[in-house]
């Protein structure tokens, strides 16, 4: 079902009907196609794919004389120290480098534009004339944003894996705990880490969707969402706010590094997923309350 069919189905003059599950899937497919065909979305994915390339090339140039790049430790960008020994570590480094800003910014742009962009383009009323209903449309928009979270994260991981394989050797991995695991197991953990990173962005997606219901300007919604994202991360670095920081959606983002321990440390990983679920529930409910009561004029 094309977007034109979604917009015209159930138009004025037709008898209102309850949408079937197949129609709902058609609406979701239409939203996916519309989102991923936008030049803005394509540009965001290209930028995300370019980050691992830049990191890999920079490390390759830095270590061309045989020196070791990066520093010690085991979390986040400190994986850089291992890239020259195993290109798979570029996946972990790229995700850690893009998670604080690039990935959430991309999610904020897509989520912020979800409702406000339709209102600004004058298509929101037509979508609601179709037999979607506000709740179903909002769920579809959030599902589309969650899909983008997954796709964006996998783009970063796939780009990093390809660059790592081209520029550096592959083989057994040494975990943060010092144990050795096979390349196949390391690849499995890389995929699991990518899924955890994608799930870590669900709170930002819900926040962006809520902001999108507050305005009819897509640019204002996107700017507000990105601004809130930057503000929260700044607050997360202020020592005086240590009592509040565990409740910031970004606080446990880099806990994915614990998946590279043997055995895996699950405490912070579970806290992160629980926190994202809480943010999704709170801001998803707020978005629903606002959108279902909103006077649609565009």
N, C-alpha and C positions, 0 to 999 in steps of 0.2 A: 504494500500500500504506500503510495507516494505521499509527500506532505500535502500536495494539492488535494488529494482524495480525502486526507484526514481533515483538512480545513473545510471542505465542502460537504462532507458526509454529515447528515443531521442538520443541514442548513434550514433557514426559515422556510416554512411551508410544509416541511416534512413532519411526520408524527414522531415526537420524542420516543426514544426506545432505550432500553437498558443495554449498554455495550457488552458484547460478548467477549470472552477471554481472547479470542482470535483478533478482535478489533483492538483490544488493549495491547496485544503484542504488536499489531501493526502500528499503533501510535508510538510505542517504544522504539521500534525499528526506524520509524520516520524521524524520531528525535535523534537517534544515533547517526543516521545518514546526514541529517542537517548539521549536526554539531561537527562531525568529522570532515565535512566538505567545506567548512568555513576556512578562509585563508588564515584567519587569526589562529584557529586551532592547529592548522598545519604548521604555521610559523612557530607556535609554542613547542610542538613536538620536534621540529627541526632543531630548535635551540637546545632542548633537553638532550637530543641525540648528539649534539656537538660538544657538550660538556665533557663526556668521557674521552672523546677524541683529543680535545685540548689537553686534558690531564695526562693521557697516555703519551702523547707526543712530547709534552714538556718533560715528563719523567725519563723518556727515552733519550732526549737530548742531554738532560742533566747527568744521566748515568752512562753516557757514551764513552767516558774515560775510565769506566770500571768502578766508579764510586757508587755508594749506596744512597739512594734518595730517601727523603722523609726522615722521620724521627722514630723513636721507640714507642712503647706502649701498645695498646691493642684496640682502642675504641676510635670510631669515626675515621677522620682523615689519617690517623696514625697507621692505618692499613697500607699507606703509601710505602712504608719501609719494606713491605713484603712483595710489592708488585714486580720488582725486578727478578725475583725468584720464581714467581708464579703469576701469570697474567690474570688468573681468576680473581685475584685480590683487587683488580681494577674495578670489578663489579661492586664490591663492598665500598671501595673508596668513592666511586662515582655516586652511589646512592647516598653516602654520608655527606658528600659535597653538595648535592642538589637538594637534599631534604630540608635544610634550614630555610632556604629561600626559593630556589627555582621551581621545585615541584609544587609546594603550597601556593606560590604565586600563580602558576598555571591553573591549579584547581580553583583558586579564588576568582580568576578571570572567567572561567567557564561557569562556575556556580553563581557568581554575581550577575551574570548576564542571562541566567536561565529564565527568570520571570520578567525582570525589568527590560531585558532586550526585546522580548515579545511585545510588551506594552509600548516600548519606544518605536517598534516597527509597525505597530497597529495590527498585529496578528493575534493578540491575546484574546480579544473578544471572539474572533472566528474559531479559535481552538475551543473556547467554552461553549459556543453554539453547537459544535459537534458533540456527540453523546459521550463526552469524556467525564464531565464533572470536575469540580475544582480539586477534590481530594485525589482522584485518579491522575489528573494532570500533574499535580505536585509530586506524587509518588514517581511518576514517569520521569519528571525532570531530575529528581534526586537519583533515580536508578541510572539515568544517563550520565550524571556527574560522577557517580561511583564507578561506572564503566570507564570513564575517562581517567579516573585515579589509577585504575589497574593498567590501562593501556600506556599512560604516561610513564608509570614506574617500569613496566616491561620494556619500553623503548630505551630508557636509560640503561637497564640491565643488559639488554641485547646489544646495544651499541658498545658498552664497556666490554662485554665478553668477546665481541668480534675484534675490537682494537687490542685487547689483552692477548688474544690468540695470535694476532699478526705481529705484535711488537715484542712479546715476552714469551718465555717457555711456559708450558703447562705440565701439570703432573700432580703428585701427591701434595697435600696442603699441611702446613703446620698450624694448629689451632692456637688461640690465645693462651690456652692452658699448656701448650708445649707438646701435645700429642699429635700424632700423624694420622691423617685420614686419606682415603683414596680420592682421586679426582672425581669419580662418579658421585661419591658422597658429598664432596665439596660443591659439586654442581647442584645437587639436590638442596643443600643448605642455601646456596645462592638464590634458588627459586623461592624457597621458603622465606628468605629475607626480603625478597622483592614483594611477596604477598603481604608480609607484615608491614612493610613501608607503605604499601597501598592502603592497607587498613588504618594506618596511622593518620591518613589524610581525611578520614570520614568526618571527623569533627570540624575541620576547616570547610568541607563541602556543605555540611548542614548549616554552619554559620553563614557562609556565602549565600545559600539559598534563602535563609531568613532575611538577610540584608536586601536581597533581590526583591522580596515582597514589599519592602518599605518604600520603594521609589519606582518611578516609571522611566528613569534614566539608567540605561545599561552601564554607561561610563561611570556614573556616580556610584552605582552598586559595586562595580569592579574595584574602583579606587578605594572605597570604604573598606571592602573586604581585605584588600592587600594592606591598607593602612593599619587595620586592626591586627593583622598577622604580624606586621613589623613591630607594632607596639607591644604585643604580648611577648615576643621573643626578646625585646629589650628588657622588659620587666623581669623576664626569666633569668636575666644575668645580673640583677641587682641583689647583692648579698642580704640587704636589709629586708627583702621580701621573701626570705627562705621559707617562711611558714605558709605562704600562699602559693609558692612555685609548684608544688606537687599537683595543684589543681589546674595549672595552665595546660592547654592541649598539646603544647610543644615540649613539655618537660621531659617526657620519656621517649621522645622520638628516636634517639640514638641507642636505645636499649636493644635494638636489633643486633648489635655487636655481640650480645650474650649468646646468640645462636652459633657463634664461632668458638664457644667454650666447650670443654669436655670434662664433666657433663654440662649440659646446657643450663644456664641460670634462667629460671622462668619467672621469678618474682616481678621484676620490672617490666618484662614483656606482658605479663598478665595485667599489671596495673595500667600499662599503656592502652591495651585493648579495652579494658573496662572504662577508662577515662574517655576514649573515643566513642564508645557506646553511649556514655552519659551525655556527652556533648551532642551526639546525633539525636538522642531522645529529646533533650531539652530544646535545642534550636529547631529540630524538625517539628516538634509540637508547636513552638512559637510561630514557625513559618505557616503551619496549617491554620492556626488560630487567626493569624493576620490575613492570609490569603482567602480563607472562606468568608471572612467578613468584609473584604476589601471591595470598594466600589470600582468596578472595572469600566473605565471610560475610553480605553484605547485598545 
